[in-house]
């Protein structure tokens, strides 16, 4: 790859670069500043272009492709520098946001690379174990009523009104290619078969009585939860990745806030609200 990069530097691109320099002079009407107007495409630059191509396409660029990459790099530099010279970056919200994001990345880079200790992760787990606990499991029975329509909802409400304990609702059911009951099914399994709305609604339903109507991906159901089995307390080994993600996110935010405050300390900020 280094040989390819070195060979690319010997390609006849000098004419292109010279033409670019001539264009600079024509546009600016003044002699180019050496530091500001000089574009150097040396071996490290070419190597970076080659590496980027390899990451994207899993192979080195051909000689023609590398020539195009170098030309595009020079074009980008030309447009970037000329845009700055013309002040096109001023008051541009898109550019401000991009630069802000880069500053945030710099501020949080060290925290992003840090690795928490087991003690730190365990402390985070102990602080909010419910956040990392697995969802409960359910044993339940369901009656599928059909599509979600006002008529079906009214019939469901009527069937539950005055229903005695242990009795089944007297309502017509529709055919559904799913089990009528589930035993110790996880919330994830129920969501996969009946939809996220159905699985989420179970947490608010009472145990031991018919409730509904409950919306699924198929329509409306009446549901009787027989058991709601809470999951055991989460263990560090089982939720380590989630804990690390949360720990790192908090560490990055803390580092970014500290960096911003250090910068703000060097500014005199005056806020004048409209009267």
Buried (B, 14 or more C-beta within 10 A) or exposed (E): EEEBBEEBEEBEBEEBBEEBBEEBEEEBEEEEEEEEBEBEBEEEBBBEBBEEBEEEEEEBBEEEBBBEBBBEBBEEBBEEBBEEEEEEEEEEEEEEEEEEEEBBEEBBEEBEEEEBEEEBBBEBBEEEEEEBBBBBBBBBBBBBBBEEEEEBBEBBEEBBEEBEEEEEBEBEBBEBEEEEEBEEBBBEBBBEBBBBEBBBBBEEBEEEBBBBBBBBEBBBBBBBBBEBEEEEEBEBEBBBEBBBEBBBEEBBBEBBEEBEEEEEEEEEEEEEEEE
